[in-house]
Amino acid sequence: MEKIKCNKCGKENIVKGNLQHSGSVLFVPQDQKGLYVKKASGIIAHACKDCGCVFDLTLENPEKI
């Protein structure tokens, strides 16, 4: 399997994780209005431990969108 490289510095010291907030950080389509969100997904990302760049944002559950 090919190692993931940082988009900014090119190093391979990468960790995978989820974007988080005290509640939840979700991707919500623009057409979803109101307080109750019917379609949403968590976000998975990669981060470089050397330069701090966060990249490769991916929906955790794209089928929910």
Backbone hydrogen bonds in HBPLUS format (Angstrom, degrees):
<---DONOR---> <-ACCEPTOR-->    atom                        ^
c    i                          cat <-CA-CA->   ^        H-A-AA   ^      H-
h    n   atom  resd res      DA  || num        DHA   H-A  angle D-A-AA Bond
n    s   type  num  typ     dist DA aas  dist angle  dist       angle   num
A0006-CYS N   A0011-LYS O   2.83 MM   5  5.45 160.1  1.87 156.1 162.3     1
A0010-GLY N   A0006-CYS O   3.09 MM   4  4.60 135.0  2.30 112.9 123.9     2
A0049-LYS N   A0013-ASN O   2.82 MM  36  5.64 174.8  1.82 176.6 177.5     3
A0015-VAL N   A0047-ALA O   2.94 MM  32  5.43 160.8  1.97 155.2 161.3     4
A0047-ALA N   A0015-VAL O   2.85 MM  32  5.43 154.2  1.92 157.1 165.1     5
A0017-GLY N   A0045-ALA O   2.88 MM  28  5.52 164.8  1.90 161.4 163.4     6
A0045-ALA N   A0017-GLY O   2.81 MM  28  5.52 168.1  1.83 153.6 155.9     7
A0019-LEU N   A0043-ILE O   3.11 MM  24  5.84 159.1  2.16 151.4 157.6     8
A0027-PHE N   A0041-SER O   2.89 MM  14  5.42 163.9  1.91 157.3 161.3     9
A0041-SER N   A0027-PHE O   3.29 MM  14  5.42 143.8  2.43 136.2 146.1    10
A0032-GLN N   A0029-PRO O   3.07 MM   3  5.67 166.9  2.08 121.8 125.0    11
A0060-GLU N   A0042-GLY O   2.84 MM  18  5.13 171.3  1.85 138.1 137.7    12
A0044-ILE N   A0058-THR O   2.76 MM  14  5.13 171.3  1.77 163.2 162.9    13
A0058-THR N   A0044-ILE O   2.82 MM  14  5.13 157.3  1.87 153.1 158.6    14
A0046-HIS N   A0055-PHE O   2.94 MM   9  5.39 170.1  1.95 167.8 166.4    15
A0055-PHE N   A0046-HIS O   2.84 MM   9  5.39 163.2  1.87 152.3 158.1    16
A0048-CYS N   A0053-CYS O   2.91 MM   5  5.33 155.4  1.97 148.8 156.9    17
A0052-GLY N   A0048-CYS O   2.97 MM   4  5.05 138.1  2.15 127.2 138.1    18
A0064-LYS N   A0061-ASN O   3.02 MM   3  5.77 164.5  2.05 123.3 128.1    19
A0065-ILE N   A0062-PRO O   3.18 MM   3  5.55 164.9  2.20 112.1 116.8    20
